[in-house]
Amino acid sequence: MLDDNHYMRQALVEAEKGASLGEIPVGAIVVCNDRIIARAQNLTETLSDVTAHAEIQAITAAAATLGGKYLKDCTLYVTLEPCVMCAGALGWAQLSRLVYGASDEKRGFSFFAPRALHPKTVVVKGIMENEASSLMKDFFKSKR
């Protein structure tokens, strides 16, 4: 069984792919039974769609892989704390476990809607937080 750092590194790779496309560098992967079943990055600029967050893209891909809308027995690894919209979608998908890197004081669900996730979802925060934060800070520095 691989650890959370291994999978978060994979999410960071997705975030870097997004950054190379000019997207805010948020990456996400979904793991089910120790297998990555979905990979995604933000696509809001690429698709001109404010809902095309990495988490939403990952939920859609994982559901297609599983052949159903629920992500029970799945873990989502995401480099940045999900926003309220994404947390709501993760709640509806009945995600078993959420692991995120950097907290988002401006838009994160834990401040605005701490009960948006499914009641049984286990949350682990701060995995590779420094790497995830640095990626975001470097991206925005390059834009100024």
Sequence and secondary structure as in RCSB ss.txt:
>XXXX:A:sequence
MLDDNHYMRQALVEAEKGASLGEIPVGAIVVCNDRIIARAQNLTETLSDVTAHAEIQAITAAAATLGGKYLKDCT
LYVTLEPCVMCAGALGWAQLSRLVYGASDEKRGFSFFAPRALHPKTVVVKGIMENEASSLMKDFFKSKR
>XXXX:A:secstr
   HHHHHHHHHHHHHHHHHTTS   EEEEEETTEEEEEEE  HHHHT TT  HHHHHHHHHHHHHTSS  TTEE
EEEEE  BHHHHHHHHHTT SEEEEEE  TTTBHHHH TT S TT EEEE TTHHHHHHHHHHHHHHH 
